């Protein structure tokens, strides 16, 4: 009987030691209480056979507890491995998102440079075209002025010649000279009118070209602004999604 009591004391001491390391403390405590209760009954009744049966039950319970602890440790290890895999996946995903964000920033910078260069080239081309038109207009105006000056000189020379003839020839030529003078004046008026009309047409062409250039530049600026705003919105959306995912993980 004393030997059996020593065995139970050793068994319960072992259970108390395992209690500190086992995650199933409550269950072990209940089993220990049942064993204490069984032990008390055995001691009171003094039945050796009952003690042997109790020892066998205690051994079975101990084996079940050990088996349960092994399964629990395996599950814990599996959970830890899963957590490590998830952590690795989150880090890789975060690195990928950071790389994509950096790439998008570079793409935006390159696109901005290309659009700026395109706009600058368009402005230079417009200015070159405008300068070319102004040179053509200046050449044409100067040509018309030269023609008018030559015509006036010829006309003046002709009138002077007619006056001289009028003084030297028959008086009847005076009437013809006056008619010629009126015709010349009318012709001068027609030429001046035609010149004015040509200048007005050229001015309208210049104004139309300027309006088209301004509309084109405005369209390019609007397109550039729309593209930049759209890319900025996409970046903001990516940032918000990244923040939400960081909070979830």
Secondary structure, DSSP 8 states (H G I E B T S, - for coil): -HHHHHHHHHHHHHHHHHHHH-S-HHHHHHHHHHHHHHHHHHHHHT-HHHHHHHHHHHHHHHHHHHHHHHHHHHHHHHHHHHHHHHHHHHHHHHHHHHHHHHHHHHHHHHHHHHHHHHHHHHHHHHHHHHHHHHHHHHHHHHHHHHHHHHHHHHHHHHHHHHHHHHHHS-TTHHHHHHHHHHHHHHHHHHHHHHHHHHHHHHHHHHHHHHHHHHHHHHHHHHHHHHHHHHHHHHHHHHHHHHHHHHHH-
